[in-house]
Amino acid sequence: MKRDPLTDEPEGVRVRKIDLNPKKDEALTGRKHNMELSIAAWIFVALFALLIGRVVFINLFEAEDLRSNPNNTKADSNTDNVIRGDIRTLDGTVLATTLIDESGNQTRSYPFNNIFAHVVGYATNGKSGLEAEENYDLMSTHSSLLKQIRAEEKGEKVQGDRVVVTLDERLQQTAYYALGSYRGAVVVMEPDSGRILAMVSKPDFNPNVIGMEWESLVADSSSSVLLNRATQGLYPPGSTFKMITTLAYLRAHPEDYSSFLWNCEGFLTEGDVRITCYGDQVHGQEDLAGAFANSCNTAFANIGLELDNTDMRKTAEEFLFNHSLPTGMQHSQSVFTLEKDSSLGEQMTTAIGQGDTLVTPLHMALITSAIANGGVMMRPYCVDHVETNDGTIVRQNDPEIYKKVMTPDEAGILAGYMARTAESGTAAALSGNGYTVAGKTGSAEYERDGETGTHSWFCGFAQTQEPHIAIAVIAEDGGTGSATAVPIAKQILDAFFYG
């Protein structure tokens, strides 16, 4: 038989070599097994690290939102052990409390009836307002362990924590009665802190009897009584939007904005769109400050034609149009629809606060406050702190900067134009009262179900050199801003400065 010269094995015969070292195979198998275990362990460690990271993130950044989420029913499970806490002002005025009769039945009571209805909210047939946003704190208790043990031994409930708010009872009542029978809203805040001092919405309701009137309130869709118009009502801003248009023009003309001149003839026509000044008024020759103070529609419509649509949209969105506001309060998102290829008519109407632009009163108060605060927008808040029933502070809320929306110079120019508006322009009724005001009026025209009307706006702040208070007022179907919204604002300012 022939043999292979290389292997010295018979040709055509396959010889299987036998490894006489089985420990080598075992070692290879063991290393492979160890590698698989190592990979599995690292995957487990990575997943565990992600889980821990998510828990930390929730506790640092999302805990407040989860606690205040109306869908979070964890706090409601404490009903058998905890008496719902009070909502009070900083001076101790009770806005919401829980009454207990001899049989132990609990009733939520609101001493001011309708006056704080929307901002404080209700806790029957669901929850709204602060009753919803602070539900977790109101149904939690940080009373001493000894008190909790004693209450449990006696079979009694322990008192829930108390929510102390920034709302000012006097300003809230003044704003409520100043708005009168008008549907609309008022928001009053401190521009340098973001503290909400008053928030009124009408039509309103009495939270003490909401359980009995619930069906009729829900069925009345025409008036939307349960809607908080201050945070959820969307309105055309009218001429108050000229604050944004003016800023966009300043940014487009940083060197020559002071050279602006416009000869107002009372109307401006472009294609099939005709813009007129209110009441067909002819303002004549105006600079930018004069056009702002007199709320000249034709001047600002012409500015709208000149400005780049993309730049205009960028400025509006920097001021949170098409974005959520930096607050935990339930609110609507303001709308700005101007696009790069929008028509000339849309450019003109958008520049004067008409067209499809919509805004909430709270949003306008934030914009006004940012101007008063040198271009810095603060986060708005209603809760000053949470404390136990005996006054020990559990959680303190401090003023927080949201972001810088304009430079101090830009804010100063706008504040100057607004001061002129209150001195000799459309808000001149606010001059000579012992305090200085800067503001902007608005007459927002609308069409709904074939009917037309005009909402009355005013946004402003006082004092001009050291702003203490910012206000946004809208009175539905109130006509011009100077006719209705300005007198409402004056009552609030008088109450603030003079009691």
C-alpha positions as CSV (number, residue, x, y, z in Angstrom):
1,M,0.0,0.0,0.0
2,K,1.4,3.4,-1.0
3,R,2.0,5.9,1.8
4,D,1.8,9.6,1.7
5,P,5.4,10.9,1.7
6,L,4.5,13.9,4.0
7,T,2.6,12.0,6.7
8,D,3.7,8.5,6.2
9,E,0.1,7.5,6.3
10,P,-1.6,5.2,3.7
11,E,-3.0,7.2,0.8
12,G,-6.8,7.6,0.7
13,V,-7.1,6.9,4.4
14,R,-8.3,9.7,6.7
15,V,-6.9,9.4,10.2
16,R,-8.7,11.2,13.1
17,K,-6.2,12.5,15.6
18,I,-7.2,12.0,19.2
19,D,-6.3,14.8,21.5
20,L,-4.7,13.1,24.5
21,N,-5.1,16.4,26.6
22,P,-8.8,16.7,27.5
23,K,-8.0,19.5,30.1
24,K,-7.3,21.8,27.2
25,D,-10.8,21.5,25.8
26,E,-12.2,21.9,29.3
27,A,-10.2,25.1,29.7
28,L,-11.5,26.5,26.4
29,T,-15.1,25.7,27.3
30,G,-14.6,27.2,30.7
31,R,-13.2,30.5,29.3
32,K,-16.2,30.6,26.9
33,H,-18.6,30.1,29.7
34,N,-17.0,32.7,31.9
35,M,-17.1,35.2,29.0
36,E,-20.8,34.6,28.6
37,L,-21.4,35.1,32.3
38,S,-19.2,38.2,32.3
39,I,-21.2,39.7,29.4
40,A,-24.5,38.9,31.1
41,A,-23.2,40.5,34.3
42,W,-22.1,43.7,32.6
43,I,-25.5,43.9,30.8
44,F,-27.2,43.5,34.2
45,V,-24.9,46.2,35.7
46,A,-25.6,48.6,32.9
47,L,-29.4,48.1,33.1
48,F,-29.2,48.5,36.9
49,A,-27.2,51.7,36.5
50,L,-29.8,53.0,34.0
51,L,-32.6,52.2,36.5
52,I,-30.8,54.0,39.3
53,G,-30.1,56.9,37.0
54,R,-33.8,57.1,36.1
55,V,-34.9,57.0,39.8
56,V,-32.4,59.8,40.6
57,F,-33.6,61.9,37.6
58,I,-37.2,61.5,38.6
59,N,-36.4,62.6,42.2
60,L,-34.4,65.6,41.1
61,F,-36.4,66.8,38.1
62,E,-39.8,65.2,37.9
63,A,-40.9,64.6,41.5
64,E,-42.8,67.8,41.7
65,D,-44.7,67.1,38.5
66,L,-45.6,63.6,39.6
67,R,-46.8,64.8,43.0
68,S,-49.0,67.5,41.4
69,N,-50.3,65.4,38.6
70,P,-54.1,65.1,38.9
71,N,-53.9,61.5,37.8
72,N,-51.7,60.6,40.7
73,T,-54.2,59.0,43.1
74,K,-51.6,57.9,45.6
75,A,-52.3,60.8,47.9
76,D,-56.0,60.1,47.8
77,S,-55.4,56.7,49.4
78,N,-54.6,58.7,52.6
79,T,-58.2,59.9,53.0
80,D,-58.8,57.4,55.8
81,N,-55.9,58.7,57.8
82,V,-55.4,62.3,56.9
83,I,-57.6,65.4,57.0
84,R,-57.0,67.5,53.9
85,G,-54.8,70.5,54.7
86,D,-55.6,74.2,54.5
87,I,-54.7,76.6,51.7
88,R,-53.8,79.9,53.2
89,T,-52.2,83.2,52.3
90,L,-48.9,84.4,53.8
91,D,-50.8,86.5,56.4
92,G,-52.8,83.5,57.5
93,T,-56.1,84.2,55.6
94,V,-57.8,80.9,55.0
95,L,-58.8,80.2,51.3
96,A,-59.7,76.6,51.7
97,T,-60.2,74.4,54.8
98,T,-61.8,71.2,55.9
99,L,-64.7,71.3,58.3
100,I,-65.6,68.3,60.4
101,D,-69.1,67.9,62.0
102,E,-69.9,65.9,65.2
103,S,-70.4,62.7,63.2
104,G,-66.9,63.1,61.7
105,N,-68.1,64.0,58.2
106,Q,-65.7,66.2,56.3
107,T,-66.7,69.1,54.1
108,R,-64.3,71.3,52.1
109,S,-65.0,74.9,52.7
110,Y,-64.1,78.0,50.7
111,P,-64.7,81.2,52.8
112,F,-64.4,83.6,49.9
113,N,-66.9,81.7,47.7
114,N,-66.4,82.7,44.0
115,I,-63.5,85.2,44.4
116,F,-60.6,82.6,44.4
117,A,-62.7,80.0,42.5
118,H,-60.4,79.2,39.5
119,V,-57.0,79.7,41.1
120,V,-57.7,77.8,44.3
121,G,-60.0,75.4,42.5
122,Y,-62.3,72.7,44.0
123,A,-61.9,69.2,45.5
124,T,-65.4,67.8,44.7
125,N,-66.3,66.0,41.5
126,G,-62.6,65.8,40.7
127,K,-60.1,68.5,41.4
128,S,-58.8,71.7,39.8
129,G,-56.5,74.7,40.5
130,L,-54.3,74.5,43.5
131,E,-56.5,71.8,45.0
132,A,-55.3,69.6,42.1
133,E,-51.7,70.8,41.7
134,E,-51.0,70.6,45.5
135,N,-53.1,67.5,46.2
136,Y,-50.1,65.4,47.2
137,D,-49.0,67.9,49.9
138,L,-52.5,68.6,51.1
139,M,-53.1,64.9,51.7
140,S,-49.7,64.2,53.2
141,T,-48.5,65.0,56.7
142,H,-45.2,65.9,58.2
143,S,-46.5,66.2,61.7
144,S,-44.3,64.7,64.4
145,L,-44.3,60.9,64.7
146,L,-45.6,61.2,68.2
147,K,-48.7,63.1,67.0
148,Q,-49.3,60.5,64.3
149,I,-49.0,57.6,66.9
150,R,-51.3,59.3,69.3
151,A,-53.9,60.0,66.5
152,E,-53.6,56.3,65.4
153,E,-54.1,55.1,69.0
154,K,-57.3,57.3,69.4
155,G,-58.6,56.2,65.9
156,E,-58.4,59.8,64.8
157,K,-57.1,61.3,61.6
158,V,-54.0,63.5,61.5
159,Q,-54.0,67.0,60.0
160,G,-52.6,67.2,56.5
161,D,-49.9,69.7,55.5
162,R,-50.8,73.3,54.8
163,V,-50.2,75.0,51.5
164,V,-49.3,78.7,51.8
165,V,-49.8,80.8,48.7
166,T,-48.4,84.0,47.3
167,L,-51.9,85.4,46.5
168,D,-52.8,88.7,48.1
169,E,-56.4,88.7,49.4
170,R,-56.8,92.5,48.9
171,L,-55.5,92.5,45.3
172,Q,-57.5,89.4,44.5
173,Q,-60.8,91.0,45.7
174,T,-60.0,94.2,44.0
175,A,-59.3,92.5,40.7
176,Y,-62.4,90.4,41.0
177,Y,-64.7,93.3,41.6
178,A,-62.9,95.5,39.1
179,L,-63.5,93.0,36.3
180,G,-67.2,93.2,37.2
181,S,-69.6,91.5,34.9
182,Y,-67.2,91.2,32.1
183,R,-66.0,87.8,31.0
184,G,-62.2,87.7,30.9
185,A,-59.3,87.5,33.2
186,V,-56.7,89.4,35.3
187,V,-53.2,88.3,36.3
188,V,-51.1,90.3,38.7
189,M,-47.5,89.3,39.5
190,E,-44.2,90.5,40.8
191,P,-41.9,90.9,37.8
192,D,-38.6,90.3,39.6
193,S,-39.8,87.2,41.4
194,G,-42.5,85.5,39.4
195,R,-44.9,85.4,42.4
196,I,-48.5,85.5,41.4
197,L,-50.4,88.1,43.5
198,A,-53.8,87.7,42.0
199,M,-55.5,85.6,39.4
200,V,-59.1,86.1,38.4
201,S,-61.2,84.4,35.8
202,K,-64.9,85.1,34.9
203,P,-67.5,83.8,34.6
204,D,-66.9,82.0,37.8
205,F,-68.5,79.5,40.2
206,N,-68.9,78.9,43.9
207,P,-66.8,75.9,44.9
208,N,-68.8,75.5,48.1
209,V,-71.8,74.2,46.1
210,I,-70.1,72.8,43.1
211,G,-71.3,69.3,43.9
212,M,-74.9,70.4,43.8
213,E,-74.4,72.6,40.6
214,W,-72.0,70.2,38.8
215,E,-74.5,69.0,36.1
216,S,-75.6,72.5,35.2
217,L,-72.0,73.8,35.1
218,V,-70.8,71.0,32.9
219,A,-73.8,71.4,30.6
220,D,-73.2,75.2,30.1
221,S,-70.7,74.9,27.3
222,S,-71.4,78.4,26.0
223,S,-69.9,80.2,29.0
224,S,-67.2,77.6,29.9
225,V,-67.6,78.5,33.6
226,L,-65.0,75.9,34.8
227,L,-62.3,77.2,32.3
228,N,-59.6,79.2,34.0
229,R,-59.4,82.0,31.4
230,A,-56.3,83.4,33.0
231,T,-54.2,80.3,32.2
232,Q,-56.3,78.4,29.6
233,G,-58.2,81.1,27.7
234,L,-56.7,81.8,24.2
235,Y,-57.3,85.2,22.8
236,P,-56.0,87.3,19.9
237,P,-53.5,89.7,21.6
238,G,-54.4,92.7,19.5
239,S,-52.1,95.6,19.9
240,T,-50.4,94.2,23.0
241,F,-48.5,92.0,20.5
242,K,-46.8,95.1,19.2
243,M,-44.4,94.7,22.1
244,I,-43.1,91.6,20.2
245,T,-43.3,93.3,16.8
246,T,-41.3,96.3,18.1
247,L,-38.6,94.0,19.6
248,A,-38.3,92.2,16.2
249,Y,-37.9,95.6,14.5
250,L,-35.3,96.7,17.0
251,R,-33.3,93.6,16.3
252,A,-33.6,94.0,12.6
253,H,-32.5,97.7,12.9
254,P,-30.1,97.9,15.8
255,E,-28.4,101.0,14.5
256,D,-31.2,103.0,12.8
257,Y,-34.5,102.1,14.6
258,S,-34.6,105.7,16.0
259,S,-34.8,107.0,12.4
260,F,-38.1,105.2,11.8
261,L,-40.7,107.6,10.3
262,W,-44.2,106.8,9.1
263,N,-47.0,109.0,7.7
264,C,-50.3,107.4,8.9
265,E,-53.2,108.2,6.6
266,G,-55.5,106.0,8.6
267,F,-55.3,102.9,6.3
268,L,-52.9,100.7,4.5
269,T,-53.9,98.4,1.6
270,E,-51.8,95.5,0.3
271,G,-53.6,93.3,-2.3
272,D,-57.0,92.5,-1.0
273,V,-56.1,93.2,2.7
274,R,-56.9,96.6,4.1
275,I,-55.6,97.6,7.6
276,T,-57.1,100.6,9.3
277,C,-56.3,102.4,12.6
278,Y,-58.9,102.0,15.2
279,G,-61.9,104.3,14.5
280,D,-60.3,105.3,11.2
281,Q,-58.0,107.6,13.1
282,V,-55.3,109.4,11.1
283,H,-52.1,109.8,13.2
284,G,-50.0,111.6,10.6
285,Q,-46.2,111.7,10.9
286,E,-44.9,109.4,13.6
287,D,-41.6,108.0,14.9
288,L,-41.4,104.5,16.4
289,A,-42.2,105.6,19.9
290,G,-45.2,107.6,18.7
291,A,-46.5,104.8,16.6
292,F,-46.2,102.5,19.7
293,A,-47.9,105.0,22.1
294,N,-50.7,105.7,19.7
295,S,-51.0,102.1,18.7
296,C,-50.9,102.9,15.0
297,N,-52.0,99.8,13.1
298,T,-50.8,101.0,9.7
299,A,-47.3,101.7,10.9
300,F,-47.0,98.3,12.5
301,A,-48.6,96.6,9.5
302,N,-46.0,98.2,7.3
303,I,-43.3,97.0,9.7
304,G,-44.8,93.5,9.4
305,L,-44.3,93.7,5.6
306,E,-40.6,94.7,6.0
307,L,-39.6,92.1,8.7
308,D,-38.4,88.7,7.7
309,N,-41.0,86.1,8.6
310,T,-38.5,83.6,9.9
311,D,-37.0,86.3,12.2
312,M,-40.4,87.3,13.4
313,R,-41.3,83.7,14.2
314,K,-38.0,83.2,16.0
315,T,-38.6,86.3,18.2
316,A,-42.1,85.1,19.1
317,E,-41.0,81.6,19.9
318,E,-38.2,83.0,22.1
319,F,-41.0,84.5,24.1
320,L,-42.6,81.0,24.3
321,F,-45.3,81.2,21.6
322,N,-45.8,77.6,20.4
323,H,-44.2,76.4,23.6
324,S,-45.4,75.5,27.1
325,L,-44.9,78.1,29.8
326,P,-42.5,77.4,32.7
327,T,-45.1,76.6,35.3
328,G,-46.9,73.6,36.8
329,M,-50.2,75.3,36.5
330,Q,-52.5,73.8,33.9
331,H,-52.4,76.1,30.9
332,S,-52.9,76.4,27.2
333,Q,-50.1,76.9,24.7
334,S,-50.1,80.3,22.9
335,V,-50.2,80.1,19.1
336,F,-48.1,81.8,16.4
337,T,-48.6,80.6,12.9
338,L,-46.6,83.0,10.6
339,E,-44.5,80.9,8.2
340,K,-41.7,81.8,5.8
341,D,-44.1,81.8,2.8
342,S,-47.1,83.4,4.5
343,S,-48.9,86.0,2.5
344,L,-48.5,89.7,2.7
345,G,-51.9,90.0,4.4
346,E,-50.9,87.5,7.0
347,Q,-47.7,89.4,7.7
348,M,-49.6,92.6,8.2
349,T,-52.3,91.1,10.5
350,T,-49.8,89.2,12.5
351,A,-47.7,92.3,13.2
352,I,-50.7,94.0,14.8
353,G,-51.7,91.0,16.9
354,Q,-54.5,89.7,14.7
355,G,-54.6,86.9,12.2
356,D,-54.3,83.5,13.8
357,T,-52.1,84.6,16.8
358,L,-53.5,83.5,20.1
359,V,-52.3,84.1,23.7
360,T,-53.2,83.5,27.3
361,P,-53.4,86.3,29.9
362,L,-50.8,84.6,32.0
363,H,-48.4,84.5,29.0
364,M,-49.0,88.3,28.4
365,A,-48.2,88.9,32.1
366,L,-45.0,87.0,31.7
367,I,-43.9,89.0,28.7
368,T,-44.7,92.2,30.4
369,S,-42.8,91.1,33.5
370,A,-39.8,90.2,31.5
371,I,-39.7,93.8,30.0
372,A,-40.1,95.2,33.5
373,N,-37.3,92.9,34.8
374,G,-34.6,94.0,32.4
375,G,-35.2,91.2,29.9
376,V,-35.2,88.3,32.5
377,M,-38.3,86.1,32.6
378,M,-38.9,84.5,36.0
379,R,-40.8,81.3,36.5
380,P,-44.3,82.1,37.7
381,Y,-45.5,80.4,40.9
382,C,-48.4,80.6,43.3
383,V,-47.2,78.5,46.2
384,D,-44.8,80.2,48.6
385,H,-44.2,77.2,50.8
386,V,-45.7,74.0,52.3
387,E,-45.8,73.7,56.1
388,T,-47.1,71.4,58.8
389,N,-50.2,72.2,60.7
390,D,-48.1,73.8,63.5
391,G,-46.1,76.0,61.1
392,T,-42.9,74.0,60.5
393,I,-41.8,74.5,56.9
394,V,-41.7,71.4,54.8
395,R,-40.8,72.9,51.4
396,Q,-39.9,76.4,50.4
397,N,-40.3,77.8,46.9
398,D,-37.9,80.6,45.9
399,P,-37.8,82.9,42.9
400,E,-36.2,81.2,39.9
401,I,-34.9,82.7,36.7
402,Y,-36.4,80.9,33.6
403,K,-34.3,82.6,31.0
404,K,-33.1,85.9,29.6
405,V,-35.4,86.7,26.7
406,M,-33.8,90.1,25.7
407,T,-31.0,92.3,26.6
408,P,-31.3,95.0,29.2
409,D,-31.0,97.7,26.5
410,E,-33.9,96.1,24.5
411,A,-36.0,95.9,27.6
412,G,-35.2,99.5,28.4
413,I,-36.3,100.8,25.0
414,L,-39.6,98.9,25.2
415,A,-40.2,100.1,28.7
416,G,-39.6,103.7,27.5
417,Y,-42.2,103.3,24.7
418,M,-44.6,101.7,27.2
419,A,-44.0,104.6,29.7
420,R,-44.9,107.1,26.9
421,T,-48.1,105.1,26.2
422,A,-49.2,105.6,29.8
423,E,-48.1,109.3,29.9
424,S,-49.6,110.6,26.6
425,G,-50.8,107.6,24.5
426,T,-53.7,105.2,24.6
427,A,-53.2,104.5,28.4
428,A,-52.9,108.1,29.5
429,A,-55.7,107.6,32.1
430,L,-53.0,105.9,34.2
431,S,-50.8,109.1,34.5
432,G,-50.9,111.6,37.3
433,N,-52.0,109.1,40.0
434,G,-48.9,109.3,42.2
435,Y,-47.2,106.3,40.7
436,T,-45.6,105.8,37.3
437,V,-46.8,103.2,34.8
438,A,-45.5,101.7,31.6
439,G,-48.0,99.8,29.5
440,K,-49.6,98.8,26.2
441,T,-53.3,98.7,25.3
442,G,-54.9,96.4,22.9
443,S,-58.2,96.2,21.0
444,A,-58.4,92.6,19.7
445,E,-61.0,92.0,17.0
446,Y,-62.5,88.6,16.6
447,E,-65.1,86.7,14.6
448,R,-66.9,83.7,16.1
449,D,-69.9,81.9,14.6
450,G,-70.5,84.8,12.2
451,E,-70.5,87.4,15.0
452,T,-67.7,90.0,15.5
453,G,-66.5,91.8,18.5
454,T,-63.6,93.5,20.2
455,H,-61.8,92.4,23.4
456,S,-60.2,95.0,25.6
457,W,-56.6,94.4,26.7
458,F,-54.1,96.2,28.9
459,C,-50.6,94.9,29.9
460,G,-48.3,97.1,32.1
461,F,-46.2,97.5,35.2
462,A,-45.5,100.1,37.9
463,Q,-43.3,101.9,39.1
464,T,-41.3,102.5,35.9
465,Q,-37.9,103.0,37.6
466,E,-38.3,100.2,40.1
467,P,-41.2,97.9,39.0
468,H,-43.1,96.4,41.8
469,I,-46.1,94.9,40.0
470,A,-47.1,93.7,36.5
471,I,-50.6,93.3,35.2
472,A,-52.4,91.7,32.3
473,V,-56.1,92.4,31.9
474,I,-58.6,91.2,29.3
475,A,-62.3,92.1,29.2
476,E,-64.2,90.1,26.5
477,D,-66.2,92.4,24.2
478,G,-64.9,95.4,26.3
479,G,-64.1,97.5,23.2
480,T,-60.8,99.4,23.2
481,G,-58.1,98.8,25.8
482,S,-58.3,102.4,27.0
483,A,-62.1,102.2,27.4
484,T,-62.3,99.1,29.7
485,A,-59.0,97.3,30.5
486,V,-57.2,100.5,31.6
487,P,-59.8,101.5,34.2
488,I,-59.7,97.9,35.6
489,A,-55.9,98.1,35.8
490,K,-56.1,101.5,37.5
491,Q,-58.3,100.1,40.3
492,I,-55.8,97.3,41.0
493,L,-52.8,99.7,40.9
494,D,-54.6,102.1,43.3
495,A,-55.2,99.2,45.7
496,F,-51.6,98.1,45.5
497,F,-50.1,101.5,46.1
498,Y,-52.7,103.0,48.4
499,G,-54.7,100.1,49.9
